[in-house]
């Protein structure tokens, strides 16, 4: 089963842009997948406006929460995605560049309405 890791900024995509992330991931991946969020990304998102909606959205879709360890969320995302052969959903340009250097497949929001491979 494919693993898809959501970055902190990607947690807000369904609310800011009205994009059905799960439906579009299904179209992109074409097979079974599991969506995962690192606990450290959730901790980072807790201070942001609208987090209560994000938390409800994650629970309703049975998104897996994984603890990655100590460190900066971006570093943990890279380490976890490489170790678990996971794709990463992010709109963070700096993180995208770092992931590509590690040969991690990146999914991002294209044109504020559709997900695509970066």
C-alpha positions in Angstrom: 0.0 0.0 0.0 1.3 3.5 -0.9 2.0 5.9 1.9 1.3 9.6 1.6 2.6 12.0 4.2 1.0 15.4 4.6 3.1 18.4 5.5 1.7 20.9 8.0 0.7 23.4 5.3 -1.1 20.7 3.3 -3.5 20.1 6.3 -5.2 23.3 5.5 -5.7 22.8 1.7 -9.2 21.3 1.9 -10.4 24.3 3.9 -8.5 27.2 2.1 -9.0 25.9 -1.5 -12.0 23.6 -1.2 -10.0 20.7 -2.7 -11.0 17.1 -2.0 -7.6 15.8 -1.1 -8.6 12.2 -0.8 -10.4 12.0 -4.1 -7.6 13.7 -6.0 -5.0 11.5 -4.3 -7.0 8.5 -5.4 -7.0 9.8 -9.0 -3.2 10.5 -8.9 -2.1 7.3 -7.2 -4.7 4.9 -8.8 -4.5 2.3 -6.1 -4.8 1.8 -2.3 -3.0 4.4 -0.2 -2.7 5.4 3.4 -2.5 9.0 4.5 -0.2 9.8 7.4 0.5 13.0 9.4 3.5 13.3 11.7 2.6 14.1 15.3 5.2 16.9 15.1 3.4 18.5 12.2 0.1 18.4 14.1 1.9 20.0 17.1 3.1 22.7 14.7 -0.4 23.2 13.2 -2.1 23.5 16.6 -1.1 27.2 16.9 -2.7 28.0 13.5 -6.2 29.4 13.0 -8.7 26.8 11.9 -6.9 23.8 13.5 -10.1 22.5 15.2 -11.5 21.9 11.7 -8.3 20.2 10.5 -8.3 17.9 13.5 -12.0 16.8 12.9 -11.2 16.3 9.2 -8.2 14.0 10.1 -10.3 12.0 12.5 -13.2 11.6 10.1 -10.9 10.2 7.4 -9.0 8.0 9.8 -5.7 9.5 9.0 -2.8 7.8 10.7 -0.7 9.8 13.1 3.0 8.8 13.5 5.5 10.1 15.9 8.8 10.7 14.2 11.0 12.0 17.0 12.9 15.1 17.9 13.8 17.8 15.4 12.3 20.3 13.0 9.2 19.1 11.2 10.7 19.5 7.7 13.8 17.4 8.7 11.5 14.8 10.2 9.3 14.7 7.1 12.4 14.0 4.9 13.7 11.3 7.2 10.4 9.6 7.6 9.5 9.7 3.9 12.8 8.3 2.9 12.7 5.5 5.6 9.2 4.6 4.7 9.2 5.1 1.0 6.4 7.6 1.2 5.2 10.3 -1.1 4.9 13.8 0.5 2.2 16.4 0.0 3.5 19.9 0.5 3.3 23.4 -1.0 6.6 24.5 0.7 9.1 25.3 -2.0 12.1 24.8 0.1 10.9 21.4 1.4 10.0 20.3 -2.2 13.6 21.0 -3.3 15.0 19.0 -0.4 12.7 16.1 -1.0 13.5 15.9 -4.7 17.2 15.8 -3.8 16.4 12.7 -1.7 14.3 11.3 -4.6 11.0 11.5 -2.7 8.0 12.0 -4.9 6.2 15.2 -4.1 2.5 16.0 -4.6 1.5 19.7 -4.5 -1.5 21.9 -5.2 -1.5 23.1 -8.8 -3.4 26.2 -9.7 -5.3 26.3 -6.4 -7.7 23.5 -7.5 -5.9 20.3 -8.4 -3.2 18.1 -7.0 -0.3 17.1 -9.2 3.2 15.7 -9.0 5.9 18.4 -8.6 
